[in-house]
Amino acid sequence: MKNPLLLLGALLSAFTFHSAQATPSSQSDSNNLHAGKQLMDQARCMRCHSVMSFHAGYTKMESLGNLKKQVKLCDSNLKVGWFDDEVDTVVDYLNQTYYHFK
């Protein structure tokens, strides 16, 4: 009688562990998007860019690599002072929100 209960407990523990592992990733993605938007808001990027400038057909952006180069160029020219990880966060935000490059 103890063996089936032990097996059920182990299965429930494994399921709970697996579910807990999946949640932070989606939560992390959401936090990363929020952080990217916050960085853009703080740098006041929309002074030069409109939302339309990020949409397909309205932009000449052709790849994720070009997007990263452009974000670095803006960071440098405007002396924003982002660290590399912050540039990556902004690139991720722009890509997930507007561009959808693979």
C-alpha contacts under 8 A as a table, 3 or more apart, distances in Angstrom:
res1	aa1	res2	aa2	distance
1	M	4	P	6.00
1	M	5	L	6.93
2	K	5	L	5.28
2	K	6	L	6.03
3	N	6	L	4.98
3	N	7	L	6.10
4	P	7	L	5.05
4	P	8	L	6.10
5	L	8	L	5.01
5	L	9	G	6.07
6	L	9	G	5.07
6	L	10	A	6.19
7	L	10	A	5.10
7	L	11	L	6.20
8	L	11	L	5.13
8	L	12	L	6.16
9	G	12	L	5.14
9	G	13	S	6.09
10	A	13	S	5.07
10	A	14	A	6.14
11	L	14	A	5.11
11	L	15	F	6.13
12	L	15	F	5.08
12	L	16	T	6.05
13	S	16	T	5.11
13	S	17	F	6.02
14	A	17	F	5.07
14	A	18	H	6.09
15	F	18	H	5.12
15	F	19	S	6.12
16	T	19	S	5.13
16	T	20	A	6.09
17	F	20	A	5.16
17	F	21	Q	6.22
18	H	21	Q	5.10
18	H	22	A	6.45
19	S	22	A	5.27
19	S	23	T	6.52
20	A	23	T	5.49
20	A	24	P	7.25
21	Q	24	P	6.33
21	Q	25	S	7.60
22	A	25	S	5.84
22	A	26	S	7.19
23	T	26	S	5.61
23	T	27	Q	6.17
24	P	27	Q	4.79
24	P	28	S	5.61
25	S	28	S	4.91
25	S	29	D	6.18
26	S	29	D	5.04
26	S	30	S	6.28
27	Q	30	S	5.10
27	Q	31	N	6.16
28	S	31	N	4.99
28	S	32	N	5.99
29	D	32	N	5.01
29	D	33	L	6.21
30	S	33	L	5.17
30	S	34	H	6.26
31	N	34	H	5.06
31	N	35	A	6.04
32	N	35	A	4.97
32	N	36	G	6.10
32	N	89	T	6.41
32	N	92	D	7.86
32	N	93	Y	7.28
33	L	36	G	5.09
33	L	37	K	6.29
33	L	89	T	7.43
33	L	92	D	7.19
33	L	93	Y	4.95
33	L	96	Q	7.95
34	H	37	K	5.19
34	H	38	Q	6.15
34	H	93	Y	7.83
35	A	38	Q	5.00
35	A	39	L	6.16
35	A	89	T	7.02
35	A	90	V	7.84
36	G	39	L	5.18
36	G	40	M	6.32
36	G	86	E	7.58
36	G	89	T	5.10
36	G	90	V	4.37
36	G	91	V	7.67
36	G	92	D	7.27
36	G	93	Y	5.12
36	G	94	L	7.84
37	K	40	M	5.11
37	K	41	D	6.09
37	K	90	V	7.06
37	K	93	Y	6.65
38	Q	41	D	4.98
38	Q	42	Q	6.06
39	L	42	Q	5.14
39	L	43	A	6.16
39	L	86	E	7.63
39	L	90	V	6.91
40	M	43	A	5.12
40	M	44	R	5.93
40	M	45	C	5.45
40	M	46	M	7.72
40	M	90	V	6.98
41	D	44	R	4.86
41	D	45	C	6.49
41	D	46	M	7.53
42	Q	45	C	7.94
43	A	80	V	6.39
44	R	47	R	5.79
45	C	48	C	6.03
45	C	49	H	6.22
46	M	49	H	4.49
46	M	50	S	5.68
46	M	51	V	7.72
47	R	50	S	7.66
49	H	53	S	6.13
50	S	53	S	5.34
50	S	54	F	7.44
51	V	54	F	5.71
51	V	55	H	7.33
52	M	55	H	5.48
52	M	58	Y	6.67
53	S	58	Y	5.68
53	S	59	T	5.78
54	F	58	Y	6.90
54	F	59	T	6.13
54	F	94	L	7.83
54	F	98	Y	5.92
54	F	99	Y	7.06
55	H	58	Y	5.55
55	H	59	T	6.31
55	H	98	Y	5.85
55	H	99	Y	6.72
56	A	59	T	5.84
56	A	98	Y	7.82
56	A	99	Y	6.83
57	G	60	K	7.51
61	M	66	N	6.48
61	M	67	L	6.41
62	E	66	N	6.60
62	E	67	L	7.79
63	S	66	N	5.20
63	S	67	L	6.28
63	S	101	F	6.35
64	L	67	L	4.97
64	L	68	K	6.27
64	L	95	N	7.44
64	L	101	F	5.82
64	L	102	K	7.45
65	G	68	K	5.19
65	G	69	K	6.31
66	N	69	K	4.99
66	N	70	Q	6.15
67	L	70	Q	5.12
67	L	71	V	6.24
67	L	91	V	6.77
68	K	71	V	5.14
68	K	72	K	6.16
68	K	87	V	7.52
68	K	88	D	7.43
68	K	91	V	5.92
69	K	72	K	5.12
69	K	73	L	6.09
70	Q	73	L	4.92
70	Q	74	C	6.21
71	V	74	C	5.18
71	V	75	D	6.10
71	V	87	V	6.74
71	V	90	V	7.68
71	V	91	V	6.92
72	K	75	D	4.96
72	K	76	S	6.07
72	K	87	V	6.76
73	L	76	S	5.15
73	L	77	N	5.95
74	C	77	N	5.21
74	C	78	L	5.84
74	C	79	K	7.99
74	C	80	V	7.95
75	D	78	L	5.55
75	D	79	K	5.72
75	D	80	V	5.00
75	D	81	G	6.46
75	D	82	W	6.62
76	S	79	K	5.01
76	S	80	V	6.69
76	S	81	G	7.31
77	N	80	V	7.97
82	W	85	D	7.90
82	W	86	E	5.59
82	W	87	V	6.15
83	F	86	E	5.20
83	F	87	V	6.37
84	D	87	V	5.07
84	D	88	D	6.25
85	D	88	D	4.97
85	D	89	T	6.16
86	E	89	T	4.87
86	E	90	V	6.25
87	V	90	V	5.18
87	V	91	V	6.12
88	D	91	V	4.98
88	D	92	D	6.03
89	T	92	D	5.09
89	T	93	Y	6.17
90	V	93	Y	5.00
90	V	94	L	6.14
91	V	94	L	5.19
91	V	95	N	5.95
92	D	95	N	5.09
92	D	96	Q	5.94
93	Y	96	Q	5.35
93	Y	97	T	5.86
94	L	97	T	5.20
94	L	98	Y	5.57
94	L	99	Y	6.59
95	N	98	Y	5.49
95	N	99	Y	4.59
95	N	100	H	5.09
95	N	101	F	6.30
96	Q	99	Y	6.47
96	Q	100	H	5.40
97	T	100	H	7.19
